[in-house]
Amino acid sequence: MRNKKVLLMMEIAIFAALGFVLDFVSFRMPQGGSVSLVMIPIILIAFRRGVAAGVLTGILVGLLQIVSGFISVAPLSFGFVVMQVLLDYLLAYGVVGLAGVMRTKYLQHAHAKQTGKMLAAIVAGVLIASVLRYLVHVITGILFFGMFAEGNVVIYSAIYNATYMIPVFLLAAFVCAALFAAAPRLVDAANTN
């Protein structure tokens, strides 16, 4: 029992570190946000170990970005910066772990060798993660980056964040679908222990 907990903690730490490193290879936007592969390790652990492991991995990725100074903050008071960082990094990456809600469907279809349905479950999980992360970024854009808005701040934030989150979704969906389909044992932790 203890070895399984240690293995789980090690996997979470490794996937969080991998997500942090993959975020360095990115196309950065001027007021924050980027197109990168950061979501892929979070989604992988969420499908491999479930929602809780995915959320924890996402929070660790956000925490690593914060402590490394690898963040974009609005030039506001300290209290607002803390709130923005908590939302834009810890919450935004934490919700990516909710992709794991599709884990059971994925495993059912993978064991039944239903490739189309398996891929649909992967894409649905990535879509859930991307939409939730997008919504968090839109909210922080409205609350903290309104000074950059040209016109309506809600529309500006929605469009600005979509410019990088749509490519992030497409990239993560493609890579995860290809990776999970090619190596389903990566996701099925029960068969790799």
N, C-alpha and C positions, 0 to 999 in steps of 0.2 A: 504494500500500500504506500509506504513512504517513498519507495523508488519511483512509483508512478507520479507522485506529487513533484519530486525533484525533476523528473524528466519533463513534466509539463512546464515547470518554472523555467527550466533551461530552454525549452522550445520557445516560450514566450519571449525570453530575453534575446535569443538568437534572431527571431523574426522581427522584433522591435529594432535591433541593431541593423539588420538588413534593410528594413524600411527606411531608417534614418540615412543610411549610406546611399540607397537608391534615390533619395530625394536630392542628393547633390547633383545628379545627372538630370538636369531639368531646364526647361525654358521658363524663365521668371517674368512675371508681369510687373509693371511699374509700381502699382500700389498694393502689392502682395498677391499671393496665389502663384501657382506654377503648374506646368504640365510635366509630370514626372511619373515614375513607377512606384511611388511610396505606398500606394494602396494595396499593391499586389501581395506583399508578405502579410499584411493585416487580414486581407480576405482569405489567403491561404490558411492561416492559423484558425480563422473563424470557421472555415469549412472543415478543417482537420480536427479541431478540439471544441468547437461550439462558440456560442455568443459570448460567454463570459471571458474566455481566453482571447477572443477577437477584440472585445472592448478594452481589456487590460493592455493588450499589445498596442492598440491604437493610442491609448493614453500614454503609454511609455514612449512611443514615437514622438508624440507632441511634447512630452517632458524633455526628451533628448534635444529637440529643436530649441526649446526654451533655454535650457541650461547651457547650450552651446552658443547661444546668441544668434542662431540661424532663423530669425523671425523678422517680420515686418510689423511695426506698430504705428498707430496714429499718434501724431504729436499732441497729446492731450495730457491731462493731469495724471498723477501716479495711479489714483484709484481707477480711472477709466482705462489706463493701460493694462492694469492687472485684470480687469473684467474682460477686456478685449482679448488678451492673451489666453485667459481661461477658456473663452468661447472659441476663438479661432484656432487654437492648437489642441488643448486637452479634449474639449467636447467634439470639435470637428473631426479629429482623427479617432476619437473613441467611438463615435456613431458608425464609423466604417466597419467596426467589428460586428454590427448588427446584420451584416451580410450572412452571418452564420445561421440566421433563421431559415435559410434554404438548405441547410446541411442535410437534414433528414430526407428531403426530396431528392437531393443530389445522390446520396448514398443508396436510396431505394432504386433509382434509375441506373446507377452505376453497377449495382449487384445484378440487376435484371438485364444488363447489357443493352439498355435503351439509350443509345448515344444522343439522339435528338433531344429527348426529354432531359437527359443529364446536362447537355449544353444549355438548354433553356433554364434549368435551375441555377446554373452558374451565372448566366447573364442576368437573371432576375435578382440574384444576390448582389451582384455588382451594381445593378441599377438601384436597388434599395440603399446600398451604401453611398452611392454617388448622389442620389437625390437628398438624402439626409445631410450629408456633408455640404452640399450646395446650399440647402436651406439655412444651415448654421452660418455659412459665409455671407449669405445675403443679409441675414439679420445683423451680423457684425458690421457689414458694409453700411447698412442703414444707420446703425447706432453710432459708429465711430469714424466712418470715412465719408460722411455727408458733405464735408468741405470740398471734396473733389468732384462732387456731382454737378453735372451740367443739366439743369432742369430738375425734374422730379427725382428725388433721392431713391425712392423705391424702384423705379424703372431703371435708373442708372446702376444701382447695386445688382439688380437681377440680371441685366445685360452684361455688366462687367464680369461678374462671377461665372456666368454661362460661357464666356469666351475661353476660359480655361477648363471649367468642369466638364463640358461636353467632350473635348478631346481626352480628358483624363478618363471619363467613363468608357469611351470607345477603345482607348489603349488598354485599360485594365480588363475590359470584357474580352478583348481579343487575346491578350496574353494569358489570362486565367483560363479561358476556354481551351486554348491550345495546350497549355501546361497540364491542366486537369484531365483533359481527354487523352493526352499522350502518356501521362503517368498517374493514373487514378490512385495508385498506392500511396502517393504523396499525401493525399487527403484522407485516406482511410487509416486513421491512427490505430484502430483495433487490429489491423493486419500487419502493422509494422513494428509493434512492440515485441 
